[in-house]
Amino acid sequence: MLPAAHRMRRSADFESAVRRGARGGRETLVVHLTSRTDPGPDGPVVGFVVSKGVGNAVVRNRVKRRLRALMAGRLDALPARASLVVRAQAPAAAASYATLGADLDGALRTATRRAGATR
């Protein structure tokens, strides 16, 4: 489970990460990674966007639970002041846990590389 201190809650934080963040995408998900400048919790914060296009409420909640569990094991790989939004795509509903993990790793690598190139 993703610790509460690392969860993104404010809509302004989501909007900032999506608009200004470096993007990395795969078939099942897209990540937006940016660096926070405002004082806030130590360590990275992560938010999840799973729209109705992914499926009904049961499917969306299952996808969110899987993504939260996957991100909990990857928090150490993120920069300390990172703000990350993980947006699920429709194929995430039918994807296995292993597929979601592989796509998340690939998208994070791409976004991290792009974020480093823009600094």
PAGU-42619 format. One record per residue (C-alpha): residue in one letter; x, y, z. Coordinates in steps of 0.2 Angstrom, whole numbers. Example, Ala and Ser with C-alpha at 12.3 -4.5 7.8 and 13.67 -1.06 7.14 Angstrom:
2
+---------+-------+-------+-------+
! residuo !  east ! north !    up !
+---------+-------+-------+-------+
!       a !    62 !   -22 !    39 !
!       s !    68 !    -5 !    36 !
+---------+-------+-------+-------+
//
This chain:
119
+---------+-------+-------+-------+
! residuo !  east ! north !    up !
+---------+-------+-------+-------+
!       m !     0 !     0 !     0 !
!       l !     6 !    17 !    -4 !
!       p !     9 !    27 !    12 !
!       a !    -3 !    42 !    15 !
!       a !    12 !    54 !    16 !
!       h !    16 !    50 !    -2 !
!       r !    -2 !    52 !    -9 !
!       m !    -6 !    68 !   -20 !
!       r !   -23 !    75 !   -15 !
!       r !   -25 !    93 !   -21 !
!       s !   -32 !    95 !   -39 !
!       a !   -20 !   109 !   -42 !
!       d !    -5 !    97 !   -39 !
!       f !   -13 !    85 !   -52 !
!       e !   -15 !    99 !   -64 !
!       s !     3 !   106 !   -62 !
!       a !    11 !    89 !   -64 !
!       v !     1 !    85 !   -80 !
!       r !     4 !   102 !   -88 !
!       r !    22 !   105 !   -83 !
!       g !    28 !    87 !   -81 !
!       a !    39 !    76 !   -92 !
!       r !    28 !    63 !  -100 !
!       g !    32 !    45 !  -102 !
!       g !    19 !    33 !  -110 !
!       r !    15 !    15 !  -113 !
!       e !     0 !     6 !  -119 !
!       t !    -8 !     4 !  -102 !
!       l !    -3 !    20 !   -94 !
!       v !     5 !    37 !   -95 !
!       v !    15 !    46 !   -81 !
!       h !    19 !    64 !   -79 !
!       l !    34 !    68 !   -68 !
!       t !    39 !    85 !   -62 !
!       s !    48 !    93 !   -47 !
!       r !    39 !   101 !   -33 !
!       t !    44 !   119 !   -28 !
!       d !    32 !   122 !   -14 !
!       p !    35 !   117 !     4 !
!       g !    27 !   101 !     7 !
!       p !    30 !    83 !    13 !
!       d !    47 !    76 !    11 !
!       g !    49 !    63 !    -2 !
!       p !    39 !    60 !   -18 !
!       v !    20 !    62 !   -20 !
!       v !    10 !    51 !   -32 !
!       g !    -7 !    53 !   -39 !
!       f !   -18 !    42 !   -49 !
!       v !   -31 !    46 !   -63 !
!       v !   -42 !    32 !   -68 !
!       s !   -56 !    38 !   -79 !
!       k !   -73 !    30 !   -83 !
!       g !   -65 !    25 !  -100 !
!       v !   -55 !    11 !   -91 !
!       g !   -71 !     3 !   -85 !
!       n !   -85 !     2 !   -72 !
!       a !   -81 !     6 !   -54 !
!       v !   -75 !   -11 !   -49 !
!       v !   -63 !   -11 !   -63 !
!       r !   -57 !     6 !   -60 !
!       n !   -54 !     2 !   -41 !
!       r !   -44 !   -14 !   -46 !
!       v !   -33 !    -4 !   -58 !
!       k !   -30 !     9 !   -44 !
!       r !   -26 !    -4 !   -31 !
!       r !   -14 !   -12 !   -43 !
!       l !    -5 !     4 !   -47 !
!       r !    -4 !    10 !   -29 !
!       a !     4 !    -7 !   -24 !
!       l !    16 !    -5 !   -39 !
!       m !    21 !    12 !   -35 !
!       a !    24 !     8 !   -16 !
!       g !    39 !    -2 !   -21 !
!       r !    46 !    11 !   -33 !
!       l !    45 !    26 !   -22 !
!       d !    64 !    25 !   -18 !
!       a !    68 !    26 !   -37 !
!       l !    60 !    43 !   -38 !
!       p !    68 !    60 !   -34 !
!       a !    65 !    67 !   -17 !
!       r !    55 !    82 !   -23 !
!       a !    46 !    72 !   -37 !
!       s !    27 !    75 !   -41 !
!       l !    21 !    60 !   -51 !
!       v !     4 !    57 !   -59 !
!       v !     0 !    40 !   -66 !
!       r !   -14 !    40 !   -78 !
!       a !   -22 !    23 !   -83 !
!       q !   -27 !    20 !  -101 !
!       a !   -42 !     9 !  -106 !
!       p !   -30 !    -7 !  -109 !
!       a !   -25 !    -6 !   -91 !
!       a !   -42 !   -14 !   -87 !
!       a !   -37 !   -31 !   -95 !
!       a !   -18 !   -30 !   -91 !
!       s !   -10 !   -42 !   -79 !
!       y !    -1 !   -36 !   -64 !
!       a !    16 !   -40 !   -72 !
!       t !    11 !   -30 !   -88 !
!       l !     6 !   -15 !   -78 !
!       g !    23 !   -16 !   -68 !
!       a !    33 !   -17 !   -84 !
!       d !    24 !    -3 !   -92 !
!       l !    25 !     8 !   -77 !
!       d !    44 !     4 !   -76 !
!       g !    46 !     9 !   -94 !
!       a !    36 !    25 !   -93 !
!       l !    45 !    30 !   -77 !
!       r !    62 !    28 !   -86 !
!       t !    56 !    39 !  -101 !
!       a !    49 !    52 !   -90 !
!       t !    64 !    53 !   -79 !
!       r !    75 !    54 !   -94 !
!       r !    65 !    68 !  -102 !
!       a !    64 !    77 !   -85 !
!       g !    83 !    77 !   -84 !
!       a !    85 !    83 !  -102 !
!       t !    73 !    99 !   -98 !
!       r !    83 !   105 !   -83 !
+---------+-------+-------+-------+
//
